């Protein structure tokens, strides 16, 4: 197929003139206190800052969150308090990778957990992502130090 000009495409009722306008920047929301995220915020990256102390971020109910993806990124070294990402049930599964300083396990396994905690030992840039299929939240992430994450 030959390359077509914009003028030709317009004659065929195909207007691509504003195609770049439909490409948006990554939605990023800064969190510093307790909050519930909504399904409408799927695809958002949430930055986490516990300078004012520990707080909890609650995910949408897993069925309401079907098809949703949320990423949480720590933006401070050794937060002042734990930051909890909470689901509505024991429906979180997956593996969080962490830096292994010794012969300890370099992962945190989740098999029916409810909460993922960014511990006060985590570092700037440590992140966790949740994806829901309507029955479970599947989690993945990366931590810079042993103990960056805990689960319950």
C-alpha positions in Angstrom: 0.0 0.0 0.0 1.3 3.4 -0.9 1.7 6.1 1.6 -1.2 8.5 1.5 -1.3 12.2 2.1 -3.4 14.0 4.8 -5.3 15.7 2.0 -6.2 12.3 0.5 -7.3 10.8 3.8 -9.6 13.8 4.4 -11.3 13.1 1.0 -12.0 9.6 2.3 -13.7 11.0 5.4 -10.7 10.2 7.6 -9.4 13.2 9.5 -6.1 12.5 11.2 -5.3 16.2 11.6 -5.5 16.1 15.4 -4.1 12.6 16.0 -1.4 14.0 18.3 -4.0 15.8 20.4 -5.3 12.3 21.5 -2.0 11.3 22.9 -1.8 12.4 26.5 0.8 12.6 29.2 0.9 10.1 32.0 -1.6 11.0 34.7 0.3 11.3 38.0 -1.3 12.1 41.4 0.7 13.0 44.5 -0.6 11.3 47.7 0.4 12.4 51.2 -2.6 11.2 53.2 -5.3 8.5 53.3 -7.3 8.2 50.1 -9.4 5.8 48.1 -8.6 5.5 44.4 -11.4 5.0 41.9 -11.8 2.9 38.8 -11.8 6.1 36.8 -8.2 6.6 37.8 -7.0 3.4 36.1 -3.7 3.9 34.5 -2.7 6.6 37.0 0.7 6.6 38.7 0.4 7.7 42.3 3.5 9.1 44.1 3.7 8.3 47.8 5.1 10.7 50.4 4.8 9.9 54.1 6.6 13.0 55.4 3.5 13.7 57.5 3.3 10.1 58.7 1.8 6.8 57.9 -1.3 6.5 55.7 -3.5 4.1 53.8 -4.5 4.1 50.1 -7.6 1.9 49.4 -8.0 0.3 46.1 -11.5 0.0 44.5 -13.3 -3.2 45.3 -11.8 -5.9 43.1 -14.9 -6.5 41.0 -15.4 -2.7 40.5 -11.7 -2.5 39.5 -11.9 -5.1 36.8 -9.5 -4.1 34.0 -7.9 -1.4 36.1 -4.2 -0.8 36.7 -2.7 1.4 39.4 1.0 2.1 40.0 2.4 3.4 43.3 5.8 5.0 43.5 7.7 6.0 46.7 9.2 9.4 46.3 11.3 9.6 49.5 14.1 7.7 51.1 13.1 5.9 54.3 9.5 7.3 54.7 8.5 8.6 58.0 5.7 6.1 58.3 4.5 2.9 56.5 2.2 3.5 53.5 -0.4 0.8 53.1 -2.1 -0.1 49.8 -5.2 -2.0 50.8 -7.6 -4.2 48.9 -11.2 -5.1 50.0 -10.4 -8.8 50.6 -7.6 -11.4 50.6 -7.4 -11.2 46.8 -3.9 -9.9 46.1 -1.5 -12.3 44.4 1.9 -11.9 42.8 5.6 -11.3 43.6 7.4 -8.2 44.6 11.2 -8.3 43.8 13.6 -6.8 46.4 17.3 -6.2 46.6 18.9 -9.1 48.4 21.8 -7.9 50.6 22.5 -11.4 52.0 21.4 -15.0 51.2 17.9 -14.0 52.1 15.0 -14.4 49.7 14.9 -11.6 47.2 11.1 -11.6 46.8 7.9 -11.0 48.7 5.3 -13.5 47.6 1.6 -12.6 47.9 -0.9 -15.5 47.9 -4.2 -14.2 49.1 -3.0 -11.0 50.9 -5.0 -7.9 51.6 -2.4 -5.3 52.2 1.0 -4.3 50.7 3.0 -1.9 52.9 5.8 0.3 51.7 7.9 0.0 54.8 10.0 2.8 56.4 13.1 1.2 54.9 12.0 1.5 51.3 13.8 4.0 49.0 13.1 6.6 46.5 11.8 5.0 43.3 10.5 1.7 44.8 7.2 0.9 43.2 4.3 -1.5 43.1 1.6 -2.0 40.4 -1.8 -3.6 40.9 -3.9 -5.0 38.0 -7.4 -6.4 38.5 -9.2 -9.1 36.5 -12.4 -8.6 38.5 -11.6 -11.5 40.9 -8.0 -10.8 42.0 -5.5 -8.0 42.1 -2.3 -9.1 40.6 0.7 -7.3 41.9 4.3 -6.7 40.8 7.0 -4.3 41.9 10.5 -3.6 42.7 12.2 -2.6 46.0 15.7 -1.3 46.5 16.4 -2.8 49.9 15.6 -5.9 52.0 12.4 -5.2 53.9 11.2 -2.5 51.5 7.7 -4.2 51.4 5.7 -6.3 53.8 2.3 -7.9 53.3 -0.6 -8.8 55.4 
